[in-house]
Amino acid sequence: MATNVSITTSYAGEFAGQYISAALLSANTIDQGGILVKPNVKYKEVIKTLSTDAIVANATCDFTDTSTITLAERILQPEEFQVNLELCKKDFRSDWEAVQMGYSAFDNLPPKFSDFLLAHVAAKVAQKTENTIWGGVNATAGEFDGFVTLMKADGTVNDVAGHAAVTATNVIEKLGNIVDEIPSTLYGREDLYIYVSQNIARAYVRALGGFATGGLGANGLNGQGTTWYNGGNLNFDGVKIFVANGLPDNTAVATIKENLMFGTGLLSDHNEVKVIDMAETTGSQNVRVVMRYTAGVQYGIGSDVVLYAAA
């Protein structure tokens, strides 16, 4: 059975415009290099972790072994996902681009619509991947366990107490609480980030605009009020802020970039959408849209993670 297609436009001559889609959430966590991408993972990859306790001791004439070495592992195992759509060409014969389908009874999808559909499917997958990277739950169809789900289940992760909805009034306090939990071994590292949701980023920008918000005075950063921000980089207490579009509201994660990993088979699979005309195989008037890819996330060391999230 073909995918239900609802066409609500009225046909009145040749199509003179462009198809417009609603703005899609960018998969910026991957696109902007916010995490470590590990391609070519066919089934699963074992991530080895090593830790030691005190290794320096007072010198003696003898060899005396010190410390304890602990080897552990975490598993990065991408899951398989797919997009399957089926459209009947007959539904488009009375629409805007009917002439573009050709005059033969063995016609094709309108080419402009076909191109748009491919881009739209790829963008929707990117949006879903971004959201799942952070807030995904494996029990939900089309998702794998995201970072927040994995971290909530890990007792070694540093949880920030006193979680609350973040506003321009309390954002300075809440970001300060996150920084206070960052292990001293990580603070000051070049690749240390606080990954924040969009609503936390907006609250922080507004707070820095001042007007007596959060104790920043009337005129805000550099006396520019709410005009101070032009889309540049943000930081707090010397720690870079990464706005992760897929993080749920009022959620933040602080860790180093190399501790967060995204695994997949081929990166190109995330950009490849196949359009298959079934007229050549089954003789039907249907066109199938197919996309297949693998994806999954994992982090290395839980004690190197600070999580600000609702319980």
Summary of the structure (lengths in Angstrom):
residues: 311
radius of gyration: 25.4
end to end distance: 42.4
largest distance: 95.9
contacts: 875
relative contact order: 0.21
helix: 28%
strand: 24%
